[in-house]
Amino acid sequence: MARTQAAPQTTGKSRKAEAGARTTTDHDEIRKWVETRSGKPAKVADTDGRRGSGILRVDFGEPEESLMPIGWDEFFQIFDDRELAFLHEEETNEGKQSYFNKFISRGDEG
């Protein structure tokens, strides 16, 4: 089963968002985090036209029917057009690699 998360260029800076999680708008940092976990950029199929060009997801496993793979250029175009930030966690409380992530509005970066 694929692990995915989502929600409501880039020289963004990272900062603490909540315990154990960081938020960033930096494309290189996001891509590195995703690829380190063997993830791929995707969007939810049939969501073009809703709040922009689709709902972004990160696909960490077998592709799901509801997900459509997209390239990094399209992924970051949507990311920037929708003024999103990437909330993510490096490790779980147990010290294992975390897959927690979601997309939030840049105005919600805390």
C-alpha positions in Angstrom: 0.0 0.0 0.0 1.3 3.4 -0.9 1.9 6.0 1.8 0.7 9.5 0.8 -0.1 12.8 2.5 -1.4 16.2 1.3 -3.4 19.2 2.3 -5.1 22.5 1.8 11.2 28.7 -6.4 12.7 28.9 -4.6 14.8 29.9 -1.9 12.5 29.2 1.0 14.0 28.7 4.4 13.3 25.8 6.8 12.0 26.4 10.3 10.5 24.5 13.1 6.7 24.1 12.7 5.8 21.9 15.6 7.6 19.3 17.7 9.7 17.2 15.3 8.4 18.8 12.1 9.9 21.4 9.8 8.4 23.5 7.1 10.2 24.6 3.9 9.5 26.0 0.5 13.0 25.1 -0.8 12.6 22.9 -3.9 16.0 21.2 -3.5 15.3 20.3 0.1 11.8 19.0 -0.7 13.1 16.9 -3.6 15.9 15.4 -1.5 13.6 14.5 1.3 11.1 12.8 -1.0 13.8 10.9 -3.1 15.6 9.8 0.1 12.4 7.9 0.9 12.0 6.6 -2.6 9.0 8.9 -3.1 7.8 10.3 -6.4 5.8 13.5 -7.1 2.1 12.9 -7.9 -1.3 14.6 -7.9 -4.8 13.3 -7.3 -6.4 12.4 -10.6 -9.3 14.5 -11.7 -8.5 17.4 -9.4 -7.4 19.9 -12.1 -9.5 22.9 -11.8 -10.1 22.7 -8.1 -8.1 25.3 -6.3 -5.6 25.4 -9.1 -3.9 22.6 -11.0 -4.5 19.7 -8.8 -4.0 18.3 -5.3 -0.4 17.4 -4.7 0.7 14.1 -3.1 4.0 12.3 -2.5 3.7 8.6 -3.6 6.0 6.3 -1.5 5.0 3.0 -2.9 2.9 1.2 -5.5 1.0 3.8 -7.4 -2.6 4.2 -6.4 -5.4 4.4 -8.9 -6.3 7.8 -7.6 -2.8 9.2 -8.0 -1.3 10.4 -11.3 2.5 10.6 -11.5 3.9 14.0 -12.5 7.3 15.4 -13.1 9.2 17.6 -10.7 8.7 20.6 -12.9 4.9 20.3 -12.9 4.9 19.4 -9.1 6.9 22.6 -8.2 4.8 24.7 -10.6 1.6 23.7 -8.8 3.5 24.0 -5.4 4.5 27.6 -6.2 1.2 28.6 -7.9 -0.8 27.5 -4.9 1.8 29.2 -2.5 2.3 26.0 -0.5 4.9 25.0 2.1 6.1 21.5 2.8 5.6 20.3 6.4 7.7 17.2 7.1 9.4 15.2 9.7 12.9 13.6 9.5 12.6 11.0 12.2 9.8 9.4 14.2 9.9 9.6 18.0 11.5 6.2 17.9 14.4 7.5 15.7 13.2 5.8 12.5 13.0 7.5 9.2 9.6 9.3 9.1 7.3 9.6 6.1 5.1 12.2 7.7 4.5 15.1 5.3 1.7 17.4 4.2 1.3 20.6 2.1 0.1 23.7 3.9 -0.5 27.3 2.9 2.6 29.4 3.2 0.6 31.7 5.5 0.1 28.8 7.9 3.9 28.2 8.5 4.3 28.6 12.2 
